[in-house]
Amino acid sequence: MKGRIHSMDTFGTVDGPGIRFVLFMQGCALQCQFCHNPDSWDTAQGRQMSVDEVIAELEPYLVYYRKSGGGITVTGGEPTLQASFVAELFKTVKERFGLHTALDSSGFCEPANAESLIAHTDLVLLDLKQMDSARHQQLTSQPNERILKFASWLAELKKPMWIRHVLIPGITDAWQDLTALGRFVSGLDSVERIELLPYHRMGVYKWQQLGRSYPLEGIQTPSAAELERAKIIIETARKKSAASP
């Protein structure tokens, strides 16, 4: 079995606990307007690698992953598009090395297609981009019903989750959207934390290289005050919803 790989990072520190080997899979069903890896969308591109070939890239750094309480994170693109490959990779690294496994996903996946993968996953980093389905489709090219269903399924399995939300001024930071996010997360009992990620423009050059017009031209990175406001709105809504009978 081989997977299509976009790239890899042997010293990741922001995609799960500890120091991590981060594998970026090729292919994505979403086309997010703020994506910093638009070159990962095409499912026909990328380097084909076997599980053993990926492990050969990971193994020299095992001491760092183990000592830091880290492990391996698979992201994308969208890793659930290659669920069978990622499941085999996670199964192998857990059996051989006992490594912690994390899946960074948009959640745009039918649960039945990810059962084996989630069985070998210790933590899901779930990106909830926009709670309003129509605006979600405008932002990502797809509605969000499948994503919310996936999140609820993970909670039913009691699978540990970190919810991630990219804060984009004027697009994902409205009071009603952040409140809806807090209320939704309050119903997911296995959520361990919510990470607010500030929108950035570091991937704009990739859009230019691909000859694509960048959709969010002119949007700036949110300030610390804007991030704090969003955090307060989400947590207030989450606590109020959890306290309601």
C-alpha positions in Angstrom: 0.0 0.0 0.0 1.2 3.5 -0.9 0.1 6.9 0.0 0.4 10.2 -1.9 2.6 12.5 0.3 2.8 16.3 -0.1 5.6 16.9 2.3 6.9 16.2 5.9 8.3 18.0 8.9 10.5 16.1 11.3 10.4 18.7 14.1 6.8 19.9 14.4 5.8 21.6 17.7 2.3 23.0 17.1 0.3 20.0 15.8 -0.2 18.0 19.0 1.7 17.4 22.2 5.5 17.4 22.3 7.8 17.3 19.3 6.2 15.5 16.3 6.8 14.1 12.9 4.3 15.8 10.8 3.2 14.2 7.5 1.3 16.2 5.0 -0.9 14.1 2.8 -1.8 15.0 -0.8 -5.4 15.7 -1.8 -8.3 17.6 -0.3 -12.0 17.9 -1.1 -12.2 21.4 0.3 -10.7 24.5 -1.3 -10.5 26.9 1.6 -9.9 30.5 0.6 -7.3 30.9 3.3 -5.4 27.6 2.6 -1.7 27.9 2.9 -1.1 24.6 1.0 -3.3 25.0 -2.2 -0.7 22.8 -3.9 -1.9 19.9 -1.8 -5.5 19.9 -3.2 -4.8 17.8 -6.4 -5.3 14.1 -5.5 -3.1 13.1 -8.5 0.0 14.9 -7.4 2.5 14.2 -4.6 5.2 11.6 -4.0 4.0 8.0 -3.6 5.5 6.4 -0.5 5.0 3.1 1.4 4.4 2.9 5.1 7.9 1.6 5.6 9.4 4.5 3.5 7.6 7.0 5.7 8.8 5.2 8.9 12.4 5.4 7.5 12.1 9.2 7.5 10.7 9.2 11.0 12.9 6.7 12.8 16.1 8.8 13.1 14.3 11.3 15.3 12.5 8.8 17.6 14.5 9.9 20.7 13.1 13.5 20.4 9.5 12.3 19.9 9.7 9.9 22.9 11.5 12.3 25.3 9.1 15.2 24.6 6.0 13.1 24.8 5.4 13.7 21.1 4.7 11.4 18.3 3.3 11.5 14.7 0.7 13.9 13.3 -0.8 13.3 9.9 -2.4 16.3 8.2 -2.9 17.6 4.7 -4.5 18.2 2.4 -7.1 16.0 4.0 -5.7 12.8 5.4 -9.1 10.9 5.6 -9.1 10.8 1.8 -6.3 8.2 2.3 -7.7 6.7 5.5 -6.5 3.1 4.8 -2.9 4.2 4.3 -2.9 6.5 7.4 -4.6 3.7 9.5 -1.8 1.3 8.5 0.8 3.9 9.3 -0.6 4.7 12.7 -1.0 1.0 13.5 2.6 0.3 12.5 4.2 3.2 14.5 2.2 2.3 17.6 3.2 -1.4 17.4 6.9 -0.8 16.6 7.5 2.3 18.7 4.6 3.0 20.9 4.2 6.5 19.5 1.3 8.9 20.1 -0.8 9.4 17.0 -2.7 12.5 16.0 -4.9 13.2 13.0 -5.3 16.8 11.8 -8.6 16.8 9.8 -11.3 19.0 8.4 -13.7 16.3 9.3 -15.2 16.2 5.8 -15.5 12.5 5.9 -18.2 9.8 6.4 -17.6 8.0 9.7 -17.8 4.6 8.0 -14.8 5.4 5.9 -12.6 6.3 8.9 -13.4 3.6 11.5 -10.1 1.8 11.2 -8.2 5.0 11.1 -9.8 6.4 14.2 -9.3 3.1 16.0 -5.5 3.7 15.7 -5.7 7.5 16.5 -5.0 8.9 19.9 -6.0 12.5 19.3 -8.0 14.3 16.6 -7.2 17.9 15.8 -10.5 18.9 14.2 -10.8 22.1 12.2 -14.2 23.8 12.6 -14.0 26.6 10.1 -17.4 28.2 10.1 -20.6 27.1 11.8 -23.0 28.6 9.3 -23.3 26.0 6.5 -23.9 28.5 3.7 -20.9 30.7 4.7 -18.9 27.5 5.2 -19.6 26.6 1.6 -18.6 30.0 0.4 -15.4 29.8 2.4 -14.4 26.2 1.6 -16.5 25.1 -1.4 -18.4 22.6 0.7 -21.2 22.8 3.3 -20.5 21.7 6.9 -23.2 19.1 7.7 -20.8 16.2 7.1 -18.2 17.8 9.3 -20.5 18.4 12.2 -21.7 14.8 11.9 -18.1 13.6 12.1 -17.4 15.7 15.2 -20.5 14.3 16.9 -19.4 10.7 16.0 -16.0 11.3 17.5 -17.6 12.5 20.7 -19.8 9.4 20.8 -16.6 7.3 20.6 -15.1 9.5 23.4 -12.2 10.2 21.1 -10.0 13.0 22.5 -10.3 16.1 20.4 -8.7 19.5 20.1 -11.0 21.9 18.2 -9.2 24.3 15.9 -10.8 27.5 14.5 -8.9 29.9 12.2 -9.9 33.4 13.2 -10.3 35.5 10.0 -11.3 39.2 10.6 -14.7 39.9 8.9 -15.2 36.2 7.9 -15.1 33.8 10.9 -15.1 36.2 13.8 -18.8 37.3 14.0 -20.4 37.1 17.4 -23.1 34.8 16.2 -20.7 32.4 14.6 -18.3 32.2 17.6 -21.3 31.8 19.9 -22.6 28.9 17.7 -19.1 27.3 17.8 -19.1 27.5 21.6 -22.5 26.0 21.9 -21.7 23.2 19.5 -18.4 22.3 21.3 -20.2 22.3 24.6 -22.0 19.1 23.4 -18.8 17.3 22.5 -17.7 15.7 25.8 -14.4 14.5 24.6 -13.0 18.0 23.6 -9.8 18.7 25.6 -9.1 22.2 24.3 -10.1 24.8 21.8 -7.3 26.4 19.8 -7.9 29.8 18.1 -5.5 30.1 15.2 -4.8 33.6 13.9 -5.3 33.9 10.1 -1.9 34.4 8.3 -0.8 35.2 4.8 2.3 32.9 4.7 0.9 30.8 1.9 -0.1 33.6 -0.5 3.0 33.0 -2.6 1.9 29.4 -3.4 -1.4 30.8 -4.8 0.7 33.1 -7.0 3.0 30.2 -8.1 -0.1 28.2 -9.1 -1.4 31.2 -11.1 -4.4 31.5 -8.8 -6.0 34.7 -7.6 -5.8 34.8 -3.8 -9.4 35.2 -2.5 -8.7 37.0 0.8 -6.4 39.7 -0.5 -6.5 42.7 1.9 -7.5 40.6 4.9 -5.0 41.2 7.8 -3.9 39.0 10.7 -6.1 39.5 13.7 -4.7 41.4 16.7 -4.2 40.0 20.2 -7.3 41.9 21.3 -9.4 40.3 18.5 -8.2 36.9 19.5 -9.0 37.5 23.2 -12.5 38.8 22.3 -13.1 35.6 20.2 -11.9 33.4 23.0 -14.2 35.1 25.5 -17.2 34.8 23.2 -16.6 31.1 22.6 -16.0 30.2 26.2 -19.0 32.2 27.5 -21.3 30.4 25.0 -19.8 27.1 25.8 -20.2 27.5 29.6 -23.8 28.9 29.3 -24.8 26.0 27.0 -23.2 23.4 29.3 -25.0 24.9 32.3 -28.4 24.9 30.6 -30.8 22.0 31.6 
